Amino acid sequence: MPATHVVPVTADPQVWTVNKNGKQMPAQILLKRPNEVYVHYVDTDKRLDEWVPEGLCQLQESPDPDAPPAKKRRGRPPRKQSPEPSASKNVEAPTPPAPEPVVEENGVTGAHMILSEEDFDMRQHKQLTAQKNFDTVMFDVWKITPWYFSPYPLTETEVADGDDMAASNSNQSLTKIPGVVRATPRSHGRTSDLLAGGLQRHNAGESLLWVCHFCFKYMAEGGPWELHKRDCKMKHPPGRKVYQRGAHMIWEVDGAKEKLYCQNLSLFGKLFIDVKTLFFDCDNFLFYILTDAKSQEDHILGFFSKEKLSYDDYNLACIMTLPQYQRKGYGMLLIEFSYELSRRAGKIGSPERPLSDLGLRSYLAYWTSTLIRFFRRVLSVLPPDVVSVKMENNFPDMGDEVSGQVERVTPKRRRTPNPTKGFEGVFSETCIEAQLCMMPMKSIQEPIFTTERVFETTPREDGGADTHIQVRCKLADIARATNLRADDAAFALNECGMLMRRLSDTTETDAVVITRSLVEKVAKERNVKIMYLEPSCVLLP
């Protein structure tokens, strides 16, 4: 018989109103400490959870379901009654009323429920990760506010049991996670068994963590952290360089060879990743770390991990860009590099599910940009570097090798004041198609979009003619040409409104029309940019 657990049934948490920047926000109180409460705002991500002063919270009054609806009165509206002073001054943690016990046949009261071992572990894990265990992370010269819980191990002072803590009887109150049973601190078998450090480590009301920005070794005090920074001999990630463009480099680190480094990196990344489960065994993963080079060291900007062998062809498991370097294109560079790895391996990749809200936003931007660049090139009559074509007594050939007298434009090479910094750190022979935010035709391997395009020329009233391109294809053809999965491509096309124009056909399936004008409209709305990745800078075969 499988193991089961009997746990009490709790009522739904009460909803409070928090005055945040002059706006009333509905929230739930999760924890409480002197003069402060830890709140979760309703219908928002957990990274927005925070400690707020107790006086900013006010309990929402729930309407009585048995009360008749209030009748509207004509004339002058009633005066507003001021709230009672005790409602905002004396705030208590939510104490849901205990349900009345009802004895059942198996002897378990109605105020309890029976959970399986798996459900009990999930319940424990949810209670454990409800609160961020660190308020601030000291990382190089940055003070970073973490977003989520990360199961950092306990320090030696935190390993003591409850009896030893009671014997030491300090004046500082210790934080206890509601509903989580204390287990062996050295047990790393399940995440729910790990009572993470930081929840009981407070410094003037703030829980701090010091992390080395080279080797990601973590410390509980600032003094050893300062000494370690001066003596740390790791000046760049311990792996091979697989990409370099100017000062930006991507390093590949094997989790089986650099176990401690990858474990520390995973713990640090978990501070900003919520939807992934963290395991201490990193042997089956490769880590790709993006760094920015200085004179004698490389500091991290972000990283992503992927399984060495994925039966679902996932090309990315977790991705994280440090908060101080976000909105600068580094995350998009890592996503483009993950798809470049899949392309070189001859596979069509996709990120591991589920995606967070920020992850979905980033991948939707990548999928949309890839499709826009593809449609721009496929629906172009002339190559983008051709300015004009002249030919006597015949129409010119409109393929890649345009016949006749062709006037071309040479790509301009932009110069930067500091040629060792940023994405333009080195000059590369980027084709004119990439500079004009188009997919190069040589990277499109499907004949239906290259040699089998239909050129249709229609006369105009002024004696001239207009030439357009027609391509009849399926969604699977577009997905193969762009190296995207069909469901990812369909999702992106639907989100950006490119599946709205449909033609009635005699066949059972619907025909969707995508025009060049629609492509340019979506490109302007989505602010599609050129690729951050330079394929010629990839140091892999």
Stockholm file with secondary structure:
# STOCKHOLM 1.0

chainA/1-541         MPATHVVPVTADPQVWTVNKNGKQMPAQILLKRPNEVYVHYVDTDKRLDEWVPEGLCQLQESPDPDAPPAKKRRGRPPRKQSPEPSASKNVEAPTPPAPEPVVEENGVTGAHMILSEEDFDMRQHKQLTAQKNFDTVMFDVWKITPWYFSPYPLTETEVADGDDMAASNSNQSLTKIPGVVRATPRSHGRTSDLLAGGLQRHNAGESLLWVCHFCFKYMAEGGPWELHKRDCKMKHPPGRKVYQRGAHMIWEVDGAKEKLYCQNLSLFGKLFIDVKTLFFDCDNFLFYILTDAKSQEDHILGFFSKEKLSYDDYNLACIMTLPQYQRKGYGMLLIEFSYELSRRAGKIGSPERPLSDLGLRSYLAYWTSTLIRFFRRVLSVLPPDVVSVKMENNFPDMGDEVSGQVERVTPKRRRTPNPTKGFEGVFSETCIEAQLCMMPMKSIQEPIFTTERVFETTPREDGGADTHIQVRCKLADIARATNLRADDAAFALNECGMLMRRLSDTTETDAVVITRSLVEKVAKERNVKIMYLEPSCVLLP
#=GR chainA/1-541 SS CCCEEEEECCCCCCCEEEEETTEEEEEEEEEEETTEEEEEETTSCGGGCEEEEGGGEEECCCCCTTSCCCCCCCSSCCCCCCCCHHHHHSCCCCCCCCCCCCBCTTSCBTTEEEEEHHHHHHHHHHHHTTSCSCSEEEETTEEECCCSCCCCCCCGGGCSCHHHHHHHCCSSCCCCCTTCCCCCTTCCSSGGGCCCTTTTCCBTTBCEEEECTTTCCEESSHHHHHHHHHHCCCCSCSSEEEEEETTEEEEEEETTTSHHHHHHHHHHHHTTCCSSCCCSCCTTEEEEEEEEECSSCEEEEEEEEEESSCTTCEEESEEEECGGGTTSSHHHHHHHHHHHHHHHTTCCCEECSSCCHHHHHHHHHHHHHHHHHHHHHHTCSSCTTEEEEECSSSCCCCSSSCCSEEEECCCCCCCCSSTTSSTTSSCCCCCHHHHTTCCCGGGCCCGGGTTSCEEEEEECTTSCEEEEEECCCCHHHHHHHHTCCHHHHHHHHHHTTTTCCEECCSSSSCEECCCHHHHHHHHHHHTCCCCSCCGGGBCCC
#=GC SS_cons         CCCEEEEECCCCCCCEEEEETTEEEEEEEEEEETTEEEEEETTSCGGGCEEEEGGGEEECCCCCTTSCCCCCCCSSCCCCCCCCHHHHHSCCCCCCCCCCCCBCTTSCBTTEEEEEHHHHHHHHHHHHTTSCSCSEEEETTEEECCCSCCCCCCCGGGCSCHHHHHHHCCSSCCCCCTTCCCCCTTCCSSGGGCCCTTTTCCBTTBCEEEECTTTCCEESSHHHHHHHHHHCCCCSCSSEEEEEETTEEEEEEETTTSHHHHHHHHHHHHTTCCSSCCCSCCTTEEEEEEEEECSSCEEEEEEEEEESSCTTCEEESEEEECGGGTTSSHHHHHHHHHHHHHHHTTCCCEECSSCCHHHHHHHHHHHHHHHHHHHHHHTCSSCTTEEEEECSSSCCCCSSSCCSEEEECCCCCCCCSSTTSSTTSSCCCCCHHHHTTCCCGGGCCCGGGTTSCEEEEEECTTSCEEEEEECCCCHHHHHHHHTCCHHHHHHHHHHTTTTCCEECCSSSSCEECCCHHHHHHHHHHHTCCCCSCCGGGBCCC
//
